[in-house]
Amino acid sequence: MEELVNKVALVTGASRGIGRVISLRLAKAGAQLVLAGRDRAGLEETARLITTSGGLSPLICHLDLLDRSSINATLTKTIEAFGNIDVLVNNSGITGNAVPFLELPEKDWDETIDTNLKGPFLLTQTVLPEMLKRKSGSIIFIGSVTGKRPFKNRSAYAASKLGLVGLMRTLALEVASHGIRVNLISPGFVAGPRLEGVVDNVAEMDEISHEEARAKMIGMIPMQHFVSAENIAEGVLFFASDRSAGITGDDLNISGGLVMY
């Protein structure tokens, strides 16, 4: 079903991983994609995958989320090309170093908070006026269950992702009367290269093998398997489409039951 025909969707971190899968899913639903990020080669590969699968040719924008001029340039290019932004997916983020709180360098804290929280703040603040003009739009943040369920050595990451929940809910309240919906998805353990690095960290911390660490993590999940990037993309499509027309300020867990609140 082409639920997003005539809709323009900007996805950050679209060069790989969850961001690429989200972009492909929205394009399949008929959206015009704006692929934003710092890895141009990765963005070009995502664009190629979209067009070869029958999607509309995307706009590629090099974007530094901590640079106002870069954000403004991305918005200008998007408006010049397509006239508006209907869907904003704040997906870009980093996991940061997994170290105990007392060993966490200030620079690592700053980098994680800036990338995961300040970056989405700056981009959303720049895009929002265009949505307000049209009294329409869907803003989606990609958070993490780590923001709600504690895991050792993840203080900066947890703080950044829980901060997104507060940002999302406050913004949802402020703009609801203007026809703009704001929601968040909290992924659990998402299968892929990034998760393999997390498994390695757990193995090192607990002094067990990679396979034992993987089994331990799966054992924490009621559904007994990692979720997929495709699962996350379906959640994004739900929030981007009219299927969620009556929902704003919501935090959707896609975690196989790892978190249920």
For each residue, the residues with C-beta under 8 A, 3 or more apart:
1: 29
2: 5 29 30
3: 29 30 237 241 242 243
4: 7 9 26 29 30 31 86 87 237 240 241
5: 2 29 30 31
6: 30 32
7: 4 30 31 32 86 87 240
8: 31 32 34 78 82 83 84 85 86 87
9: 4 23 26 31 32 33 34 85 86 87 88 89 240
10: 33 34 36 74 78 85 87 88 89 127
11: 14 19 22 23 26 33 34 35 36 89 91
12: 19 36 37 63 65 89 90 91 92 119 120 123
13: 16 17 18 19 36 37 91 92 93
14: 11 19 20 22 23 33 35 36 37 42 43 46 91
15: 19 20 35 37 38 39 40 41 42 43 45 46
16: 13 19 20 39 42 46
17: 13 20 21 192 193 194 229
18: 13 21 22 91 142 187 190 192 229 232 233
19: 11 12 13 14 15 16 22 23 37 46 89 91 92
20: 14 15 16 17 23 24 42 45 46 49 229
21: 17 18 24 25 229 230 232 233
22: 11 14 18 19 25 26 89 91 229 232 233 236
23: 9 11 14 19 20 26 27 33 35 46 50 58
24: 20 21 27 28 46 49 50 53 55 233
25: 21 22 28 29 230 233 234 236 237
26: 4 9 11 22 23 29 31 33 87 89 233 236 237 240
27: 23 24 30 31 33 50 53 55 56 58
28: 24 25 53 54 55
29: 1 2 3 4 5 25 26 237 240 241
30: 2 3 4 5 6 7 27 56
31: 4 5 7 8 9 26 27 56 86 87 240
32: 6 7 8 9 56 58 59 82
33: 9 10 11 14 23 26 27 47 50 55 56 58 59
34: 8 9 10 11 58 59 61 74 77 78 81 82 85
35: 11 14 15 23 43 46 47 58 59 60 61
36: 10 11 12 13 14 43 61 62 63 74
37: 12 13 14 15 19 42 43 62 63 92
38: 15 62 63 64
39: 15 16 42 43
40: 15 43 44 60 62
41: 15 44 45
42: 14 15 16 20 37 39 45 46
43: 14 15 35 36 37 39 40 46 47 60 62
44: 40 41 47 48 60
45: 15 20 41 42 48 49
46: 14 15 16 19 20 23 24 35 42 43 49 50 58
47: 33 35 43 44 50 51 57 58 60
48: 44 45 51 52
49: 20 24 45 46 52 53
50: 23 24 27 33 46 47 53 55 56 57 58
51: 47 48 54 55 56 57 58
52: 48 49
53: 24 27 28 49 50
54: 28 51
55: 24 27 28 33 50 51 58
56: 27 30 31 32 33 50 51
57: 47 50 51
58: 23 27 32 33 34 35 46 47 50 51 55
59: 32 33 34 35 77 78 81 82
60: 35 40 43 44 47
61: 34 35 36 73 74 77 78
62: 36 37 38 40 43 70
63: 12 36 37 38 70 71 74 123
64: 38 67 70 71
65: 12 70 71 92 115 118 119 120 122 123
66: 114 115 118 119 122
67: 64 70 71
68: 71 72 122 126
69: 72 73
70: 62 63 64 65 67 73 74
71: 63 64 65 67 68 74 75 122 123 126
72: 68 69 75 76 126
73: 61 69 70 76 77
74: 10 34 36 61 63 70 71 77 78
75: 71 72 78 79 85 126 127 130
76: 72 73 79 80
77: 34 59 61 73 74 80 81
78: 8 10 34 59 61 74 75 81 82 85
79: 75 76 82 83 84 85 130
80: 76 77
81: 34 59 77 78
82: 8 32 34 59 78 79 85
83: 8 79
84: 8 79 130 134
85: 8 9 10 34 75 78 79 82 88 127 130 131 137
86: 4 7 8 9 31 136 137 138 240
87: 4 7 8 9 10 26 31 137 138 139 140 240
88: 9 10 85 123 124 127 131 137 138 139 140
89: 9 10 11 12 19 22 26 140 142 236 240
90: 12 119 120 123 124 139 140 141 142 164
91: 11 12 13 14 18 19 22 142
92: 12 13 19 37 65 115 119 120
93: 13 115 116 142 160 161
94: 111 112 115 116
95: 98 154 157 194 197 198
96: 108 111 112 154 156 157
97: 104 105 108
98: 95 153 154 198 201 205
99: 103 104 108 153
100: 103 104 152 153
101: 104 153 155
102:
103: 99 100
104: 97 99 100 101 108 109 155 156
105: 97 108 109
106: 109 110
107: 110 111
108: 96 97 99 104 105 111 112 156
109: 104 105 106 112 113 156
110: 106 107 113 114
111: 94 96 107 108 114 115
112: 94 96 108 109 115 116 156 157 159 160
113: 109 110 116 117 118 156 159 160 163
114: 66 110 111 117 118 119
115: 65 66 92 93 94 111 112 118 119 160
116: 93 94 112 113 119 120 157 160 161 163 164
117: 113 114 120 121 160 163 164 167
118: 65 66 113 114 115 121 122
119: 12 65 66 90 92 114 115 116 122 123
120: 12 65 90 92 116 117 123 124 141 164 167
121: 117 118 124 125 167
122: 65 66 68 71 118 119 125 126
123: 12 63 65 71 88 90 119 120 126 127
124: 88 90 120 121 127 128 139 171
125: 121 122 128
126: 68 71 72 75 122 123 129
127: 10 75 85 88 123 124 130 131 139
128: 124 125 131 132 137 139 175 180
129: 126 132 133
130: 75 79 84 85 127 133 134 137
131: 85 88 127 128 134 135 136 137 139 175 178 180
132: 128 129 135 175 178 180
133: 129 130
134: 84 130 131 137
135: 131 132 178 179 180
136: 86 131 179 180
137: 85 86 87 88 128 130 131 134 179 180 181
138: 86 87 88 180 181 182 183 239 240 244
139: 87 88 90 124 127 128 131 168 171 180 181 182 183
140: 87 88 89 90 182 183 184 185 236 239 240
141: 90 120 164 167 168 182 183 184 185
142: 18 89 90 91 93 184 185 187 232 236
143: 147 161 162 164 165 168 184 185 186 187 251
144: 147 157 158 161 186 187
145: 148 149 186 187 188 253 255 258 259
146: 149 150 151 154 157 158 161
147: 143 144 158 159 160 161 162 163 164 165 186
148: 145 162 165 186 259 261
149: 145 146 258 259
150: 146 154 158
151: 146 154 158
152: 100 205
153: 98 99 100 101 201 205
154: 95 96 98 146 150 151 157 158
155: 101 104 158 159
156: 96 104 108 109 112 113 159 160
157: 95 96 112 116 144 146 154 160 161
158: 144 146 147 150 151 154 155 161 162
159: 112 113 147 155 156 162 163
160: 93 112 113 115 116 117 147 156 157 163 164
161: 93 116 143 144 146 147 157 158 164 165 186
162: 143 147 148 158 159 165 166
163: 113 116 117 147 159 160 166 167
164: 90 116 117 120 141 143 147 160 161 167 168 184
165: 143 147 148 161 162 168 169 184 186 251
166: 162 163 169 170
167: 117 120 121 141 163 164 170 171
168: 139 141 143 164 165 171 172 182 183 184 249 251
169: 165 166 172 173 182 249 251
170: 166 167 173 174
171: 124 139 167 168 174 175 182
172: 168 169 175 176 181 182 183 248 249
173: 169 170 176 249
174: 170 171
175: 128 131 132 171 172 178 180 182
176: 172 173 180 181 248 249
177:
178: 131 132 135 175
179: 135 136 137
180: 128 131 132 135 136 137 138 139 175 176
181: 137 138 139 172 176 239 244 245 247 248
182: 138 139 140 141 168 169 171 172 175 248 249
183: 138 139 140 141 168 172 239 244 247 248 249 250 251 252
184: 140 141 142 143 164 165 168 250 251 252
185: 140 141 142 143 232 235 236 239 251 252 254
186: 143 144 145 147 148 161 165 251 252 253 254 255 259
187: 18 142 143 144 145 190 227 232 254 255
188: 145 221 226 227 253 254 255 256 258 259
189: 195 198 217 221 226 227 255 256 258
190: 18 187 194 195 226 227 228 229 231 232
191: 195 226 227 228 229
192: 17 18 195 196 229
193: 17 196 197
194: 17 95 190 197 198
195: 189 190 191 192 198 199 226
196: 192 193 199 200
197: 95 193 194 200 201
198: 95 98 189 194 195 201 202 217
199: 195 196 202 203 210 213 214 217
200: 196 197 203 204 210 213
201: 98 153 197 198 204 205
202: 198 199 205 206 208 213 216 217
203: 199 200 206 207 208 209 210 212 213
204: 200 201 207
205: 98 152 153 201 202
206: 202 203 212 213 216
207: 203 204
208: 202 203 212 213 216
209: 203 212 213
210: 199 200 203 213 214
211: 214 215
212: 203 206 208 209 215 216
213: 199 200 202 203 206 208 209 210 216 217
214: 199 210 211 217 218
215: 211 212 218 219
216: 202 206 208 212 213 219 220
217: 189 198 199 202 213 214 220 221 226
218: 214 215 221 224 225 226
219: 215 216 224
220: 216 217 258
221: 188 189 217 218 224 225 226 255 256 257 258
222: 256 257 258
223: 256 257
224: 218 219 221 256
225: 218 221 256
226: 188 189 190 191 195 217 218 221 256
227: 187 188 189 190 191 231 232 254 255 256
228: 190 191 231 232
229: 17 18 20 21 22 190 191 192 232 233
230: 21 25 233 234
231: 190 227 228 234 235 254
232: 18 21 22 142 185 187 190 227 228 229 235 236 254
233: 18 21 22 24 25 26 229 230 236 237
234: 25 230 231 237 238
235: 185 231 232 238 239 252 254
236: 22 25 26 89 140 142 185 232 233 239 240
237: 3 4 25 26 29 233 234 240 241
238: 234 235 241 243 244 252
239: 138 140 181 183 185 235 236 244 247 252
240: 4 7 9 26 29 31 86 87 89 138 140 236 237 244
241: 3 4 29 237 238 244
242: 3 245
243: 3 238
244: 138 181 183 238 239 240 241 247
245: 181 242
246:
247: 181 183 239 244 250
248: 172 176 181 182 183
249: 168 169 172 173 176 182 183
250: 183 184 247
251: 143 165 168 169 183 184 185 186
252: 183 184 185 186 235 238 239
253: 145 186 188 258 259 260 261
254: 185 186 187 188 227 231 232 235
255: 145 186 187 188 189 221 227 258 259
256: 188 189 221 222 223 224 225 226 227
257: 221 222 223 260
258: 145 149 188 189 220 221 222 253 255
259: 145 148 149 186 188 253 255
260: 253 257
261: 148 253
